[in-house]
Amino acid sequence: MRSLVTGAAGFIGAHVVRALLAWGGKVRALARPGTDLRNLAGLDVELAWGDVRDFPSVRRAMEGCELVFHVAALYSFWVRPRGLIYQVNVDGTRNVLQAALELGAERVVYTSSVAALGLREDGTPADEETPVDPKAIVGDYKRSKYLAQEVALAYAKKGLPVVIVNPTFPVGPYDIKPTPTGQVIKDFLEGRMPAYLETGMNVVAASDVAAGHLLAAERGRVGEKYILGGENMTMEGLLRLLSWLTGLSAPRLRLPYLPTLALSYLNAGLCLLAGGTPRMTPDTVRMARHYMFFSPEKARQELGLPQTPVEEALRDAVAWFTCAPGPAGPP
């Protein structure tokens, strides 16, 4: 069985590709010209050049594929121009799902995010049914993922056999960009984290997220959402665990919220004037006030989602970031 994987050269996409190959499937990887292909080096995959924003290239890449894993997305809290994140995350999702509908794909797994889900006011773990207040969504990334998820739900009602998965905060190898979560690990290892802003997150092994994608294709119910998560922990707890694993000192200075928010706006303004990317954006500071704790129980019960211990997941991430090769040039 042949699968199309969008975003195959990215962090989660690379893990999904490896899981599919281990399963014995054939993989076609959609990639934009100029994409860093380090994550696919040495793998038996067929490359299809295209862009999720370009419907004809998506449709061509999907021809002859029974399964579709739409993993591609812009995962960033600072994208300029701002409209780009909606073009990729929302319009790109619509293009992929429309092509799958026209070509009669047997099953589509759409990679959403817990950013598209609601949070509980009391801080207890949220689930797939926790209500979302669209007016309370913080930032373009979360808003774009929420809108894209709404597109996927609409296509399920049209009859497309699409299952939605919502990864939490994955950690592990192949985070070449890196993602915002991977950047925390990288900064810690490089001694560039003298202080931290307290928050809460659900940390999961990227390999478990990839397994969850295949399980969703096999066992997931059409039109349903499944949180692919692991263990809830605070930022302080994450840094202490990294310290225990590496022997490096964890930062002790905890940043106060309001002064940090003010500084983030100043930093963002300077970056808009001079160019560059702020280390901490107003969106990330505002989101830190809400602990993003989630329950993966539905995915455990219905899909059989594996649960790698967070210590093991972080140890693998540390080992990879310590030995990761430098950026590759365009193909």
Secondary structure, DSSP 8 states (H G I E B T S, - for coil): -EEEEETTTSHHHHHHHHHHHHHT-EEEEEE-TT---GGGTT---EEEE--TT-HHHHHHHHTT-SEEEE------S--SSTHHHHIIIIIHHHHHHHHHHHHT-SEEEEE--GGGS---TT---B-TTS---GGG--HHHHHHHHHHHHHHHHHHHTT--EEEEEE-EEESS---S--HHHHHHHHHHTT--SEE---EEEEEEHHHHHHHHHHHHHH--TT-EEEE--EEEEHHHHHHHHHHHH------EE--HHHHHHHHHHHHHHHHHH-S--SS-HHHHHHHTS---B--HHHHHHH------HHHHHHHHHHHHHH--------
